Amino acid sequence: MKKIKIMYSLIGTILIASAVTFFRLASLGTDPYTTFNLGFSMLFNMDFGIFLMYSSLLMLIYVYFVNRALIGIGTLFNIFLVGNLSDVFVSLITNMFGTFEGLFIRIIISVVGILFLSMGAALYIEAKEGVAPYDAMPIILSEKSGLSYRLSRVIIDVSITIIGFSLGAGLGVNTIITAFFLGPFIQFFREIFYKDLNTKELRYSAKE
């Protein structure tokens, strides 16, 4: 069962990297955390993937002291794979297909990105093999304040969107949608994956 959870965590991370890639290619705004990191990477003239690792490592220190149970192999997957995979995916796709100019295809890419991001985050959160330091923030806020996960996520997402925008990152329809609705979307898929993982765990236990 441990291997299955690690696999789910890795798949979730790849889905998130793909989602970030789609947002960047669509040029209709990115998710809040990507907006935040794009703003700082522009400020310091750094590659997106490199700055993402730095910001995640700083948040990791905070999570370690507040709730280290949220740290695991999934945390490492997210820190070291999401930004770098996204940079690779963007480079490969633009070299093969160029930029996407048509509004219709950009909307389709954006919708897929939102779906992948929600599913990916939900998948590795419910795998309980560690989450990204940023994704730990609304969980910690929810635990400390008593607020729902949905509301805690919205508060965090909107706050860092404002920071990213103030640093020069662009806003778009994807940014607004994910800032206010990503929390509910993730919670929706968390409930689905929770049932799926529990079913698999029961079957695995029965075999033993």
C-alpha positions, -999 to 999 in steps of 0.1 A, spaced: 0 0 0 29 23 7 42 19 -29 7 28 -42 5 59 -21 40 70 -33 29 63 -69 -2 85 -64 19 112 -49 43 112 -79 14 112 -104 -1 141 -85 31 160 -88 34 154 -125 -2 165 -130 6 198 -111 38 203 -133 16 198 -164 -10 222 -151 16 249 -145 29 243 -180 -6 247 -196 -11 279 -177 22 294 -189 15 284 -225 -21 297 -225 -10 331 -213 -44 337 -196 -29 340 -162 -14 313 -139 -24 298 -106 -17 318 -74 15 301 -64 29 302 -99 20 339 -101 39 345 -68 70 327 -80 69 343 -115 68 377 -98 99 370 -77 117 352 -105 113 383 -127 124 405 -98 156 385 -93 161 376 -129 161 338 -122 146 308 -139 111 300 -127 120 265 -116 150 276 -96 132 303 -77 103 279 -71 127 255 -53 141 283 -32 107 296 -21 95 260 -14 126 253 7 120 284 28 84 274 34 96 239 42 115 253 72 83 268 85 63 236 80 90 216 97 86 235 129 48 238 128 36 204 115 63 182 103 38 153 97 30 171 64 65 165 52 74 133 32 86 120 -1 57 139 -18 72 171 -5 105 164 -22 87 154 -54 70 187 -54 99 209 -45 124 194 -70 101 183 -99 72 208 -104 92 239 -115 119 220 -133 95 197 -152 74 227 -161 104 245 -176 112 213 -196 76 209 -208 73 245 -218 106 243 -238 96 210 -255 61 221 -264 71 256 -277 99 240 -298 75 215 -313 44 237 -318 54 273 -312 32 296 -292 -5 292 -290 -23 322 -305 -59 311 -309 -82 320 -280 -102 288 -283 -71 265 -279 -58 287 -250 -91 284 -232 -91 246 -237 -55 244 -224 -65 265 -194 -95 243 -185 -72 212 -187 -47 230 -165 -73 238 -138 -85 202 -139 -50 188 -136 -40 212 -108 -70 204 -87 -67 166 -93 -29 166 -87 -31 186 -55 -59 164 -42 -42 132 -52 -10 138 -33 -27 154 -3 -48 123 2 -19 100 -5 -5 114 28 31 110 17 39 146 22 27 177 4 43 208 -11 52 234 15 28 258 -1 0 233 -1 7 227 36 0 264 44 -39 262 41 -39 229 59 -20 245 88 -42 276 87 -73 254 88 -59 234 118 -48 265 137 -78 287 130 -107 262 128 -116 276 93 -126 251 66 -99 240 42 -118 256 13 -118 290 30 -82 287 42 -71 279 7 -89 309 -7 -73 332 19 -38 320 11 -43 319 -27 -57 355 -29 -29 368 -6 0 355 -27 -17 364 -59 -17 400 -48 20 397 -39 29 382 -73 9 408 -91 26 436 -72 60 422 -83 50 424 -120 35 390 -127 5 392 -150 -31 384 -139 -56 367 -161 -89 347 -160 -70 316 -148 -55 336 -119 -89 348 -107 -106 314 -111 -79 295 -92 -75 322 -65 -111 319 -55 -122 284 -66 -91 262 -65 -98 254 -28 -133 240 -35 -121 222 -66 -93 205 -46 -117 196 -18 -141 180 -44 -113 157 -57 -99 150 -23 -132 134 -13 -131 112 -44 -95 101 -39 -101 96 -2 -127 70 -9 -105 54 -36 -75 52 -14 -95 39 16 -110 12 -6 -75 1 -18 -62 2 17 -90 -21 30 -84 -45 1 -47 -45 8 -53 -52 45 -77 -80 38 -51 -97 17 -27 -96 46 
